[in-house]
Amino acid sequence: MIKISDALREIIESNDFLKLGLSKGLFNLTSLAGFLKPKLEVMTKKPLTTSAILMGLSRTQRTFKKIAKVVKSENFNFDNISIRQNLVTATYFKSDDIHKKINTIYATNENENKFFTITESSNEITIITDEKTFKSIKKSIKTAPKNTSENISAIGIKFSEKYNSSPGLLNHIIQTLAFQNINIVEITSTFTEFLIYVKSKDAKFALDLLLNAQSR
């Protein structure tokens, strides 16, 4: 017969939403106890009182809060956070012709030190650049993009290379923004830098959230 505490841990460990809510103290534990009661009774194979579940949840929440504090204190401070505005993302179906033209345009803009990023998969190529450069790209590439997003800002997060062997940094960044309902349009990265692309209307809020999400 499984204990309430073990059953609770099993449920919570398999549900990222519950882990996040408990670690940040977001739940009304009495309501959560009532919600979990039917499942816990099946798992423990006995009738349970809400108060017994509530007691178990209280202990579990304290544990998750401690874990969250440890993770935050050991990780993650950023060396620098910067922002670049007035960008456009455009995704094209991949072809030899489009690939060649994008590489030619990239070489030209690299010499002029303009913002220009290329990412590609087996079927698509995405470019991210400033609005002026994108206008010239549309003149060169007559094929319409599969998708275009305008009014984009890039938030550059530079961090110590030691974090590359520490799990959770990217999740920490994404979770910080997603929890406040900020949509991430694109992500690019290098060895010690992430670039998070969001709509310009969300950029200031996203920047403030990331600055506050660091260890103190």
N, C-alpha and C positions, 0 to 999 in steps of 0.2 A: 504493500500500500504506500503510495507516494505522499509525502508531507505537503502541507499547504505551501510552505516556503519554497520547496523544490518545484512544485507545480507553477507557482508564480514566476519563478526565475525562468523556467522553461518557456512560458508564454511570452514574457517580456523580452528574453534574448532573441526570440524569433520575430519580433515586431519592432522595427526601427522607430516607428511613431511613438510607441510606449516608452522606449528607452530615452528618446529625446524629451518627451513630456515629463518623465520622472526626474531626469537629470537636471531639468530646469524648473521643477516644481510647478508645472502648469496645470496639473489635474486637481479637480475636487476628488479627493481620495474616497470619500464616502460613495459618491456617484460611480466612480470607477470600480469600487468593490462590488456594488450591486450589478454592474455590467458584466464583470468577470465571474460572478457567482455560479451561473449555470455550467460554464466550462470547467471551473475548478471542481465542482461537485462530480462531474463526469470523470475528471482526471484522478481525483482522490477517492472516488467510489464511496462517498459518504455525504450526508447533509452538512452544510456549513452555515454558520451565522455570518452576517455582514460584518459584525464587530471583529470576528476572528480574521476575516480576510483583510479588514482595514488595518489591523495590527501588523499583519504580514506585509501589506503594502507600505506602511510607514517605515518599517525596517528596510525594505527593499529600496525605497526612495532615498533614504539616508546613504545607503551603499552606493547608489548610482550618482548621487551628488558628490560624494567623496571622490569617486572615480573621475568624474567630470572635472573636478578641481585639480586633481593630479595631472590629468592630461593637459589642462590649460596652463598650469604652472611650468610643466616641463617643456611644452611646446607653446606657442608658436609666436615668436616676435619677428617682425619684418624689418629688413634693413632700410627699405624705402618703399613708399607707395606714391605713384604718379598717375596723372590722368591725361588722356589725349581725346579731344572732342572732334565733332564734325567728320565722322567716318562713315563709310558705307561698306557693307558686306554683300558680296555677290557670288552665287554658286552656279557653276556651269556643268553641263554634262561633259564628261571627259572625252576629248578626241585629240588626235595628233596635232591638228591645225590649231585648236584653241590652246593646247599645251604650249606649242611653239610661240604663239602670239603673246601669251601671258608671260612667258620667260623673257621675251624680247622687251616687253614693257617693264618688267621687273628690273632688268639690267639698266635700263634708262633711268628709272626712278631711284635705283640704288645709288647711282652716280650723283644724283641731285639730293641725296640724303632725305628723301621723302618717306612717309610712313607707308609701308607696303608689306603685307604678309600673305603668304600662299600656304594653304594646306590642301592635301589631296588624298583621296581614297582610291579604290579600284575603279570607281564609276564617276566620281565628281571631283571638281576643283573649286575651292573657295578662295577668293581674294578679299582682303580687307585693306582699304586705302582711304585717302581723303576724298572729299566730294569732287574737287577739281580734277584730280587724276582719274577718277571713275568716269567722268564725262569724256575724257580722251580715250579711255578703254572702250567705251560704247561705240566710238567712231571706228576703232580698229577691229573690234569683234562684232560682227553684224548679227550673230546668233544671240537671241534673247536669253538672259540668264534664267536658270531654273527657279531661282529665288533671289530677291534683293531686299535688304533691310537698310533703311537710311536713318539718319539722326542717331548714330551709334557713338558711344564713348568707350574707350579702352582704359581699364584700370590696370596699371602695371604693378605687380607685387614682387619685389626683389627680396630674396631670403637667403640665409646661410646655407651652404652646401651640405651641412650636417643633417638638415631635414630630409634629404633624399633617402636616408636610411631609417627615418622615423615615420611609421604609418600614420595617416590621418590628416595630413596638412591640407590636401586638396578637398577632402571631405569637409574639413572644418570651414574652409572658405565658402564652398558651395552651400553648405548648410546654413551658414550665417546669413547669406542673401536669400536663399529659398524660404527660410523661416519667416522672412518679412515680405514674402510674395514678390520678390524682385526676379524677373525672368532673365536668365543668362542666355544671350543670343549665340555667343561662340566662346570657346576657350582655346588659347594657344599657349605653348610653354617652351621653355628652354631649360637648361640644367638648374639654374638658380632663379628663374623668374616665371611667374604665371601672368598671362594677360587675360583678364575677364572682360568680355564685351557685353555691355548692357545698353538699353535705350537711354538717350541723353537725359530724358526727364527723370530717370532713376539714378543717374550717376552720382550726384552729390550725396544722396541718402546712402547709396552703396559704399561710397568712400568713407563716410562717417562710421558706418557699421563695421567695416573692416579695420579701421583705426581703433575702434573700441573693442574689437574681438581679440586683440593681442593680450598676452600675459602682462600683468602689472607688477 
